[in-house]
């Protein structure tokens, strides 16, 4: 236990000058300037597909809002 600092197997025992720092990063095809656009398409979707997804999202938000208004009593249907 006295010679733990003399062991060469520890990766922390090397000086910082001996560590090879590779500054050449691989290009994985990510472009940070396009903000999620691939070939001019948002998320790689066709415009029709994107429109359908946005209409579905709008309907879900509308339904959740209506349910919240019904549960809290802010909106009372006329047939009740």
C-alpha positions as CSV (number, residue, x, y, z in Angstrom):
1,X,0.0,0.0,0.0
2,X,3.0,2.3,0.4
3,X,4.0,2.3,-3.3
4,X,0.6,3.1,-4.9
5,X,1.9,6.4,-6.3
6,X,4.8,4.5,-8.0
7,X,2.6,2.1,-10.1
8,X,2.7,2.7,-13.8
9,X,-0.7,1.0,-14.5
10,X,-2.7,4.0,-13.4
11,X,-3.8,6.3,-16.3
12,X,-3.6,9.2,-13.9
13,X,0.1,8.8,-13.3
14,X,1.1,10.2,-16.8
15,X,1.9,13.8,-17.3
16,X,-0.4,15.9,-19.4
17,X,2.3,16.4,-21.9
18,X,2.5,12.7,-22.6
19,X,-1.2,12.4,-23.4
20,X,-1.9,12.5,-27.1
21,X,-4.7,14.9,-27.6
22,X,-6.3,14.5,-31.0
23,X,-7.9,17.7,-32.2
24,X,-9.1,16.2,-35.5
25,X,-12.7,15.4,-34.9
26,X,-14.5,13.0,-37.2
27,X,-17.2,14.4,-39.5
28,X,-20.3,12.4,-38.8
29,X,-22.4,14.3,-41.4
30,X,-23.9,16.7,-38.8
31,X,-24.2,20.2,-39.9
32,X,-24.9,22.6,-37.1
33,X,-26.1,25.4,-39.3
34,X,-29.1,23.6,-40.8
35,X,-31.1,23.4,-37.5
36,X,-32.7,20.0,-38.2
37,X,-33.3,20.5,-41.9
38,X,-32.2,17.7,-44.1
39,X,-32.2,18.4,-47.9
40,X,-34.5,21.4,-47.3
41,X,-37.0,19.2,-45.4
42,X,-37.9,19.7,-41.7
43,X,-37.1,16.4,-39.9
44,X,-36.8,14.8,-43.3
45,X,-40.6,14.9,-43.8
46,X,-42.4,15.7,-47.0
47,X,-44.7,18.8,-46.8
48,X,-47.8,16.7,-46.8
49,X,-46.6,14.5,-44.0
50,X,-45.6,17.5,-41.9
51,X,-49.0,19.1,-42.5
52,X,-50.8,15.9,-41.3
53,X,-48.7,15.7,-38.2
54,X,-49.3,19.4,-37.4
55,X,-53.1,19.0,-37.9
56,X,-53.0,16.0,-35.5
57,X,-51.0,18.0,-33.0
58,X,-53.5,20.9,-33.2
59,X,-56.4,18.5,-32.7
60,X,-54.8,16.9,-29.6
61,X,-54.2,20.4,-28.1
62,X,-57.7,21.4,-28.8
63,X,-59.2,18.3,-27.3
64,X,-57.0,18.5,-24.2
65,X,-58.0,22.1,-23.8
66,X,-61.7,21.3,-24.1
67,X,-61.4,18.5,-21.6
68,X,-59.6,20.8,-19.1
69,X,-62.4,23.4,-19.5
70,X,-65.0,20.7,-18.9
71,X,-63.3,19.2,-15.9
72,X,-62.7,22.6,-14.2
73,X,-66.3,23.7,-14.8
74,X,-65.4,26.8,-16.9
75,X,-67.4,25.4,-19.8
76,X,-70.7,23.7,-19.4
77,X,-72.3,22.0,-22.4
78,X,-75.9,23.0,-23.1
79,X,-77.3,19.5,-23.1
80,X,-76.3,18.9,-19.5
